Amino acid sequence: MSPTEAIVELYRWKPDTVSAKAASRVTGGAYYEESDEKAPLLSEAFLYNLLGKEDARTFMALLRSAFESVGVDPRRAENSRAKAVEEK
């Protein structure tokens, strides 16, 4: 598996044991929407519920920088993830 393929899979992964609704209890449910249940872990929809808006944005920016530093275009992985979510 190439680094890009591995990152695409990471972006697509959705935990079985924690739902977005359960994660939203951490932030008081301020960002929760029912459609968030389809969101993978590494998405703003899921992370807003778990971390809050600012921390989620910071985490995603750091993640993108880490991927770019090893030569993988995170936007390609994010686009592949978005297409996979739409297909479900």
MOPAC internal coordinates of N, CA, C and O (Angstrom, degrees):
PM7 1SCF
backbone

  N    0.0000 0     0.00 0     0.00 0    0    0    0
  C    1.4587 1     0.00 0     0.00 0    1    0    0
  C    1.5356 1   107.54 1     0.00 0    2    1    0
  O    1.2310 1   121.02 1   -47.66 1    3    2    1
  N    1.3035 1   115.66 1   132.34 1    3    2    1
  C    1.4645 1   120.49 1   179.83 1    5    3    2
  C    1.5315 1   109.91 1   -76.10 1    6    5    3
  O    1.2310 1   120.17 1   -17.84 1    7    6    5
  N    1.3289 1   117.28 1   162.16 1    7    6    5
  C    1.4692 1   119.31 1   176.89 1    9    7    6
  C    1.5382 1   112.08 1   -57.62 1   10    9    7
  O    1.2310 1   120.37 1   140.26 1   11   10    9
  N    1.3304 1   116.89 1   -39.74 1   11   10    9
  C    1.4583 1   119.41 1   179.65 1   13   11   10
  C    1.5223 1   110.92 1   -64.86 1   14   13   11
  O    1.2310 1   120.21 1   136.58 1   15   14   13
  N    1.3183 1   117.21 1   -43.42 1   15   14   13
  C    1.4703 1   120.86 1   178.43 1   17   15   14
  C    1.5282 1   110.97 1   -62.53 1   18   17   15
  O    1.2310 1   120.59 1   140.05 1   19   18   17
  N    1.3338 1   116.48 1   -39.95 1   19   18   17
  C    1.4622 1   120.35 1   178.77 1   21   19   18
  C    1.5250 1   110.96 1   -63.38 1   22   21   19
  O    1.2310 1   120.67 1   139.37 1   23   22   21
  N    1.3123 1   116.32 1   -40.63 1   23   22   21
  C    1.4642 1   120.32 1   179.90 1   25   23   22
  C    1.5203 1   110.89 1   -69.87 1   26   25   23
  O    1.2310 1   120.31 1   141.61 1   27   26   25
  N    1.3326 1   117.01 1   -38.39 1   27   26   25
  C    1.4657 1   119.72 1   175.37 1   29   27   26
  C    1.5225 1   109.41 1   -58.60 1   30   29   27
  O    1.2310 1   120.39 1   134.58 1   31   30   29
  N    1.3239 1   116.86 1   -45.42 1   31   30   29
  C    1.4701 1   119.89 1   178.79 1   33   31   30
  C    1.5256 1   111.41 1   -62.76 1   34   33   31
  O    1.2310 1   120.44 1   140.42 1   35   34   33
  N    1.3144 1   116.76 1   -39.58 1   35   34   33
  C    1.4558 1   120.64 1   177.36 1   37   35   34
  C    1.5217 1   110.74 1   -61.41 1   38   37   35
  O    1.2310 1   120.41 1   136.88 1   39   38   37
  N    1.3210 1   116.83 1   -43.12 1   39   38   37
  C    1.4629 1   120.95 1   178.79 1   41   39   38
  C    1.5291 1   112.01 1   -66.58 1   42   41   39
  O    1.2310 1   120.14 1   149.99 1   43   42   41
  N    1.3123 1   117.34 1   -30.01 1   43   42   41
  C    1.4735 1   120.69 1  -178.99 1   45   43   42
  C    1.5238 1   113.08 1   -81.51 1   46   45   43
  O    1.2310 1   120.00 1   157.82 1   47   46   45
  N    1.3222 1   117.61 1   -22.18 1   47   46   45
  C    1.4548 1   121.56 1  -172.33 1   49   47   46
  C    1.5199 1   112.16 1   -62.83 1   50   49   47
  O    1.2310 1   121.42 1   -43.81 1   51   50   49
  N    1.3178 1   114.89 1   136.19 1   51   50   49
  C    1.4615 1   122.17 1   178.94 1   53   51   50
  C    1.5277 1   107.63 1  -127.63 1   54   53   51
  O    1.2310 1   119.84 1   -53.55 1   55   54   53
  N    1.3254 1   117.91 1   126.45 1   55   54   53
  C    1.4663 1   119.19 1  -178.81 1   57   55   54
  C    1.5313 1   111.66 1   -65.51 1   58   57   55
  O    1.2310 1   121.12 1   -37.44 1   59   58   57
  N    1.3209 1   115.47 1   142.56 1   59   58   57
  C    1.4632 1   120.71 1   177.23 1   61   59   58
  C    1.5214 1   111.75 1   -84.38 1   62   61   59
  O    1.2310 1   120.38 1   154.85 1   63   62   61
  N    1.3130 1   116.88 1   -25.15 1   63   62   61
  C    1.4614 1   119.95 1  -171.75 1   65   63   62
  C    1.5212 1   114.88 1   -95.81 1   66   65   63
  O    1.2310 1   119.88 1   165.92 1   67   66   65
  N    1.3325 1   117.84 1   -14.08 1   67   66   65
  C    1.4628 1   120.64 1  -179.28 1   69   67   66
  C    1.5202 1   109.14 1  -129.39 1   70   69   67
  O    1.2310 1   120.56 1   -57.42 1   71   70   69
  N    1.3046 1   116.54 1   122.58 1   71   70   69
  C    1.4594 1   120.62 1   176.88 1   73   71   70
  C    1.5261 1   109.51 1   -92.91 1   74   73   71
  O    1.2310 1   120.83 1   -15.27 1   75   74   73
  N    1.3150 1   116.01 1   164.73 1   75   74   73
  C    1.4616 1   120.10 1   176.52 1   77   75   74
  C    1.5233 1   110.61 1   -62.01 1   78   77   75
  O    1.2310 1   120.66 1   144.69 1   79   78   77
  N    1.3263 1   116.35 1   -35.31 1   79   78   77
  C    1.4601 1   119.88 1   179.30 1   81   79   78
  C    1.5266 1   110.68 1   -65.09 1   82   81   79
  O    1.2310 1   120.46 1   136.87 1   83   82   81
  N    1.3261 1   116.73 1   -43.13 1   83   82   81
  C    1.4611 1   120.06 1   177.71 1   85   83   82
  C    1.5215 1   110.66 1   -64.65 1   86   85   83
  O    1.2310 1   120.41 1   138.83 1   87   86   85
  N    1.3289 1   116.81 1   -41.17 1   87   86   85
  C    1.4621 1   120.85 1   178.37 1   89   87   86
  C    1.5189 1   111.10 1   -63.38 1   90   89   87
  O    1.2310 1   120.47 1   148.08 1   91   90   89
  N    1.3264 1   116.71 1   -31.92 1   91   90   89
  C    1.4661 1   120.30 1  -177.21 1   93   91   90
  C    1.5223 1   112.58 1   -66.84 1   94   93   91
  O    1.2310 1   120.35 1   163.68 1   95   94   93
  N    1.3134 1   116.94 1   -16.32 1   95   94   93
  C    1.4748 1   119.66 1   177.06 1   97   95   94
  C    1.5235 1   110.97 1   -63.31 1   98   97   95
  O    1.2310 1   120.61 1   151.26 1   99   98   97
  N    1.3330 1   116.43 1   -28.74 1   99   98   97
  C    1.4648 1   121.67 1   179.08 1  101   99   98
  C    1.5219 1   110.46 1   -63.89 1  102  101   99
  O    1.2310 1   120.47 1   140.39 1  103  102  101
  N    1.3291 1   116.70 1   -39.61 1  103  102  101
  C    1.4654 1   121.39 1  -176.43 1  105  103  102
  C    1.5218 1   112.36 1  -103.58 1  106  105  103
  O    1.2310 1   120.34 1  -167.17 1  107  106  105
  N    1.3035 1   116.96 1    12.83 1  107  106  105
  C    1.4648 1   120.62 1   177.67 1  109  107  106
  C    1.5119 1   114.69 1    75.62 1  110  109  107
  O    1.2310 1   120.17 1  -165.12 1  111  110  109
  N    1.3201 1   117.29 1    14.88 1  111  110  109
  C    1.4558 1   121.49 1   176.09 1  113  111  110
  C    1.5126 1   115.19 1    74.11 1  114  113  111
  O    1.2310 1   119.94 1  -167.51 1  115  114  113
  N    1.3163 1   117.72 1    12.49 1  115  114  113
  C    1.4671 1   121.05 1  -175.36 1  117  115  114
  C    1.5220 1   113.58 1   -62.53 1  118  117  115
  O    1.2310 1   119.98 1   151.42 1  119  118  117
  N    1.3195 1   117.65 1   -28.58 1  119  118  117
  C    1.4626 1   120.88 1  -175.16 1  121  119  118
  C    1.5198 1   113.08 1  -109.33 1  122  121  119
  O    1.2310 1   119.63 1   177.48 1  123  122  121
  N    1.3095 1   118.31 1    -2.52 1  123  122  121
  C    1.4590 1   121.31 1  -172.34 1  125  123  122
  C    1.5236 1   113.39 1   -70.27 1  126  125  123
  O    1.2310 1   121.50 1   -46.95 1  127  126  125
  N    1.3274 1   114.74 1   133.05 1  127  126  125
  C    1.4595 1   123.50 1   170.39 1  129  127  126
  C    1.5257 1   106.22 1  -133.67 1  130  129  127
  O    1.2310 1   120.28 1   -32.09 1  131  130  129
  N    1.3056 1   117.07 1   147.91 1  131  130  129
  C    1.4648 1   120.45 1  -177.44 1  133  131  130
  C    1.5323 1   112.02 1   -56.45 1  134  133  131
  O    1.2310 1   120.06 1   146.06 1  135  134  133
  N    1.3218 1   117.49 1   -33.94 1  135  134  133
  C    1.4699 1   121.01 1  -179.57 1  137  135  134
  C    1.5385 1   112.48 1   -65.73 1  138  137  135
  O    1.2310 1   120.09 1   163.61 1  139  138  137
  N    1.3236 1   117.43 1   -16.39 1  139  138  137
  C    1.4647 1   121.27 1   178.41 1  141  139  138
  C    1.5275 1   112.28 1   -64.37 1  142  141  139
  O    1.2310 1   120.24 1   160.11 1  143  142  141
  N    1.3284 1   117.14 1   -19.89 1  143  142  141
  C    1.4638 1   120.42 1  -178.89 1  145  143  142
  C    1.5236 1   112.02 1   -63.21 1  146  145  143
  O    1.2310 1   119.57 1   156.85 1  147  146  145
  N    1.3187 1   118.43 1   -23.15 1  147  146  145
  C    1.4654 1   122.24 1   178.71 1  149  147  146
  C    1.5287 1   111.77 1   -85.01 1  150  149  147
  O    1.2310 1   120.18 1   169.78 1  151  150  149
  N    1.3101 1   117.27 1   -10.22 1  151  150  149
  C    1.4625 1   121.82 1  -172.80 1  153  151  150
  C    1.5247 1   112.34 1   -76.64 1  154  153  151
  O    1.2310 1   120.46 1   -42.89 1  155  154  153
  N    1.3264 1   116.73 1   137.11 1  155  154  153
  C    1.4604 1   120.51 1   173.48 1  157  155  154
  C    1.5340 1   110.41 1   -70.21 1  158  157  155
  O    1.2310 1   120.63 1   -14.21 1  159  158  157
  N    1.3008 1   116.40 1   165.79 1  159  158  157
  C    1.4615 1   121.90 1  -178.71 1  161  159  158
  C    1.5268 1   112.05 1   -56.64 1  162  161  159
  O    1.2310 1   120.03 1   133.07 1  163  162  161
  N    1.3308 1   117.54 1   -46.93 1  163  162  161
  C    1.4610 1   120.96 1  -176.61 1  165  163  162
  C    1.5269 1   110.85 1   -89.22 1  166  165  163
  O    1.2310 1   121.17 1  -117.61 1  167  166  165
  N    1.3089 1   115.37 1    62.39 1  167  166  165
  C    1.4599 1   122.22 1   176.33 1  169  167  166
  C    1.5169 1   107.61 1  -140.03 1  170  169  167
  O    1.2310 1   120.78 1   -26.89 1  171  170  169
  N    1.3203 1   116.11 1   153.11 1  171  170  169
  C    1.4604 1   119.00 1   178.09 1  173  171  170
  C    1.5289 1   110.60 1   -59.97 1  174  173  171
  O    1.2310 1   120.31 1   142.05 1  175  174  173
  N    1.3274 1   117.02 1   -37.95 1  175  174  173
  C    1.4628 1   120.09 1  -178.44 1  177  175  174
  C    1.5244 1   111.45 1   -58.00 1  178  177  175
  O    1.2310 1   119.92 1   136.45 1  179  178  177
  N    1.3208 1   117.75 1   -43.55 1  179  178  177
  C    1.4614 1   120.75 1  -179.75 1  181  179  178
  C    1.5302 1   110.93 1   -78.08 1  182  181  179
  O    1.2310 1   120.71 1   133.67 1  183  182  181
  N    1.3274 1   116.24 1   -46.33 1  183  182  181
  C    1.4620 1   119.56 1  -174.77 1  185  183  182
  C    1.5201 1   113.84 1   -68.85 1  186  185  183
  O    1.2310 1   119.51 1   149.08 1  187  186  185
  N    1.3337 1   118.53 1   -30.92 1  187  186  185
  C    1.4676 1   119.94 1   174.67 1  189  187  186
  C    1.5199 1   109.23 1   -57.36 1  190  189  187
  O    1.2310 1   120.25 1   137.73 1  191  190  189
  N    1.3253 1   117.13 1   -42.27 1  191  190  189
  C    1.4569 1   121.22 1   179.90 1  193  191  190
  C    1.5206 1   112.48 1   -66.39 1  194  193  191
  O    1.2310 1   121.01 1   142.59 1  195  194  193
  N    1.3138 1   115.67 1   -37.41 1  195  194  193
  C    1.4604 1   120.45 1  -176.16 1  197  195  194
  C    1.5277 1   112.98 1   -82.24 1  198  197  195
  O    1.2310 1   120.38 1   139.00 1  199  198  197
  N    1.3456 1   116.89 1   -41.00 1  199  198  197
  C    1.4615 1   120.96 1  -171.46 1  201  199  198
  C    1.5203 1   114.99 1  -113.15 1  202  201  199
  O    1.2310 1   120.32 1   163.63 1  203  202  201
  N    1.3212 1   116.99 1   -16.37 1  203  202  201
  C    1.4558 1   120.48 1  -170.64 1  205  203  202
  C    1.5190 1   108.49 1    91.88 1  206  205  203
  O    1.2310 1   120.48 1   -18.01 1  207  206  205
  N    1.3177 1   116.69 1   161.99 1  207  206  205
  C    1.4520 1   122.11 1  -171.59 1  209  207  206
  C    1.5259 1   113.87 1   -61.66 1  210  209  207
  O    1.2310 1   119.98 1   127.91 1  211  210  209
  N    1.3088 1   117.65 1   -52.09 1  211  210  209
  C    1.4683 1   120.38 1  -175.18 1  213  211  210
  C    1.5232 1   112.24 1   -66.44 1  214  213  211
  O    1.2310 1   120.00 1   134.68 1  215  214  213
  N    1.3311 1   117.61 1   -45.32 1  215  214  213
  C    1.4610 1   119.76 1   179.15 1  217  215  214
  C    1.5272 1   111.21 1   -65.47 1  218  217  215
  O    1.2310 1   120.15 1   143.26 1  219  218  217
  N    1.3268 1   117.32 1   -36.74 1  219  218  217
  C    1.4655 1   120.36 1   178.24 1  221  219  218
  C    1.5245 1   110.25 1   -63.63 1  222  221  219
  O    1.2310 1   120.38 1   136.05 1  223  222  221
  N    1.3187 1   116.88 1   -43.95 1  223  222  221
  C    1.4602 1   120.20 1   179.44 1  225  223  222
  C    1.5383 1   110.85 1   -64.71 1  226  225  223
  O    1.2310 1   120.37 1   139.07 1  227  226  225
  N    1.3144 1   116.90 1   -40.93 1  227  226  225
  C    1.4642 1   120.70 1   178.17 1  229  227  226
  C    1.5245 1   110.39 1   -63.06 1  230  229  227
  O    1.2310 1   120.61 1   133.76 1  231  230  229
  N    1.3317 1   116.44 1   -46.24 1  231  230  229
  C    1.4658 1   121.27 1   179.80 1  233  231  230
  C    1.5292 1   110.69 1   -59.74 1  234  233  231
  O    1.2310 1   120.02 1   134.20 1  235  234  233
  N    1.3339 1   117.56 1   -45.80 1  235  234  233
  C    1.4629 1   121.00 1  -179.26 1  237  235  234
  C    1.5354 1   110.69 1   -64.58 1  238  237  235
  O    1.2310 1   119.63 1   141.89 1  239  238  237
  N    1.3186 1   118.31 1   -38.11 1  239  238  237
  C    1.4669 1   121.43 1   178.14 1  241  239  238
  C    1.5315 1   110.66 1   -65.39 1  242  241  239
  O    1.2310 1   120.38 1   138.22 1  243  242  241
  N    1.3225 1   116.87 1   -41.78 1  243  242  241
  C    1.4647 1   120.59 1   177.70 1  245  243  242
  C    1.5252 1   110.94 1   -64.86 1  246  245  243
  O    1.2310 1   120.60 1   139.46 1  247  246  245
  N    1.3105 1   116.46 1   -40.54 1  247  246  245
  C    1.4591 1   121.22 1   178.66 1  249  247  246
  C    1.5256 1   110.86 1   -63.10 1  250  249  247
  O    1.2310 1   120.44 1   134.86 1  251  250  249
  N    1.3230 1   116.77 1   -45.14 1  251  250  249
  C    1.4701 1   120.60 1   177.90 1  253  251  250
  C    1.5310 1   110.83 1   -60.25 1  254  253  251
  O    1.2310 1   120.76 1   137.08 1  255  254  253
  N    1.3244 1   116.15 1   -42.92 1  255  254  253
  C    1.4714 1   120.07 1   179.00 1  257  255  254
  C    1.5174 1   111.31 1   -62.72 1  258  257  255
  O    1.2310 1   120.26 1   139.60 1  259  258  257
  N    1.3128 1   117.12 1   -40.40 1  259  258  257
  C    1.4670 1   120.79 1   179.19 1  261  259  258
  C    1.5275 1   110.53 1   -63.36 1  262  261  259
  O    1.2310 1   120.31 1   136.34 1  263  262  261
  N    1.3290 1   117.01 1   -43.66 1  263  262  261
  C    1.4618 1   119.99 1   179.03 1  265  263  262
  C    1.5247 1   110.95 1   -65.12 1  266  265  263
  O    1.2310 1   120.23 1   136.83 1  267  266  265
  N    1.3225 1   117.16 1   -43.17 1  267  266  265
  C    1.4659 1   120.83 1   179.40 1  269  267  266
  C    1.5238 1   111.07 1   -62.15 1  270  269  267
  O    1.2310 1   120.29 1   144.48 1  271  270  269
  N    1.3303 1   117.04 1   -35.52 1  271  270  269
  C    1.4600 1   120.72 1  -178.00 1  273  271  270
  C    1.5253 1   112.66 1   -66.05 1  274  273  271
  O    1.2310 1   119.95 1   157.93 1  275  274  273
  N    1.3308 1   117.70 1   -22.07 1  275  274  273
  C    1.4673 1   120.88 1   177.33 1  277  275  274
  C    1.5256 1   111.31 1  -103.57 1  278  277  275
  O    1.2310 1   120.76 1  -167.64 1  279  278  277
  N    1.3409 1   116.16 1    12.36 1  279  278  277
  C    1.4495 1   120.52 1   173.25 1  281  279  278
  C    1.5177 1   116.39 1    85.15 1  282  281  279
  O    1.2310 1   119.98 1  -161.64 1  283  282  281
  N    1.3151 1   117.65 1    18.36 1  283  282  281
  C    1.4630 1   120.83 1   178.75 1  285  283  282
  C    1.5207 1   108.78 1  -109.45 1  286  285  283
  O    1.2310 1   120.71 1   -48.66 1  287  286  285
  N    1.3220 1   116.24 1   131.34 1  287  286  285
  C    1.4569 1   121.44 1   179.52 1  289  287  286
  C    1.5317 1   109.10 1   -80.60 1  290  289  287
  O    1.2310 1   119.78 1   -73.61 1  291  290  289
  N    1.3334 1   118.02 1   106.39 1  291  290  289
  C    1.4601 1   119.95 1  -177.06 1  293  291  290
  C    1.5277 1   113.13 1   -66.49 1  294  293  291
  O    1.2310 1   119.94 1   155.03 1  295  294  293
  N    1.3212 1   117.73 1   -24.97 1  295  294  293
  C    1.4692 1   119.49 1   179.34 1  297  295  294
  C    1.5219 1   110.99 1   -66.47 1  298  297  295
  O    1.2310 1   120.37 1   146.09 1  299  298  297
  N    1.3251 1   116.90 1   -33.91 1  299  298  297
  C    1.4668 1   120.50 1   175.59 1  301  299  298
  C    1.5277 1   109.83 1   -63.97 1  302  301  299
  O    1.2310 1   120.90 1   136.18 1  303  302  301
  N    1.3176 1   115.89 1   -43.82 1  303  302  301
  C    1.4655 1   119.81 1   178.28 1  305  303  302
  C    1.5194 1   110.68 1   -64.28 1  306  305  303
  O    1.2310 1   119.98 1   136.93 1  307  306  305
  N    1.3330 1   117.64 1   -43.07 1  307  306  305
  C    1.4590 1   121.11 1   179.77 1  309  307  306
  C    1.5239 1   111.23 1   -63.75 1  310  309  307
  O    1.2310 1   120.19 1   139.76 1  311  310  309
  N    1.3326 1   117.24 1   -40.24 1  311  310  309
  C    1.4620 1   120.45 1   178.61 1  313  311  310
  C    1.5194 1   111.12 1   -65.27 1  314  313  311
  O    1.2310 1   120.22 1   139.97 1  315  314  313
  N    1.3329 1   117.19 1   -40.03 1  315  314  313
  C    1.4633 1   120.66 1   177.15 1  317  315  314
  C    1.5175 1   110.70 1   -64.15 1  318  317  315
  O    1.2310 1   120.65 1   140.95 1  319  318  317
  N    1.3195 1   116.37 1   -39.05 1  319  318  317
  C    1.4611 1   120.57 1   177.71 1  321  319  318
  C    1.5168 1   110.63 1   -64.23 1  322  321  319
  O    1.2310 1   120.28 1   134.88 1  323  322  321
  N    1.3123 1   117.07 1   -45.12 1  323  322  321
  C    1.4670 1   120.86 1  -179.01 1  325  323  322
  C    1.5217 1   110.72 1   -60.29 1  326  325  323
  O    1.2310 1   120.13 1   138.67 1  327  326  325
  N    1.3239 1   117.36 1   -41.33 1  327  326  325
  C    1.4605 1   120.51 1   178.30 1  329  327  326
  C    1.5252 1   110.53 1   -64.40 1  330  329  327
  O    1.2310 1   120.03 1   140.51 1  331  330  329
  N    1.3262 1   117.55 1   -39.49 1  331  330  329
  C    1.4649 1   120.65 1  -179.96 1  333  331  330
  C    1.5281 1   110.64 1   -65.45 1  334  333  331
  O    1.2310 1   120.17 1   141.17 1  335  334  333
  N    1.3249 1   117.29 1   -38.83 1  335  334  333
  C    1.4667 1   121.57 1   179.49 1  337  335  334
  C    1.5292 1   109.76 1   -66.78 1  338  337  335
  O    1.2310 1   120.69 1   139.09 1  339  338  337
  N    1.3428 1   116.29 1   -40.91 1  339  338  337
  C    1.4684 1   119.98 1   179.93 1  341  339  338
  C    1.5190 1   111.29 1   -64.51 1  342  341  339
  O    1.2310 1   120.21 1   146.99 1  343  342  341
  N    1.3430 1   117.21 1   -33.01 1  343  342  341
  C    1.4607 1   121.27 1  -178.20 1  345  343  342
  C    1.5203 1   112.45 1   -72.15 1  346  345  343
  O    1.2310 1   120.03 1   158.58 1  347  346  345
  N    1.3209 1   117.54 1   -21.42 1  347  346  345
  C    1.4757 1   120.80 1  -177.18 1  349  347  346
  C    1.4584 1   112.06 1   -76.62 1  350  349  347
  O    1.2310 1   120.10 1   180.00 1  351  350  349

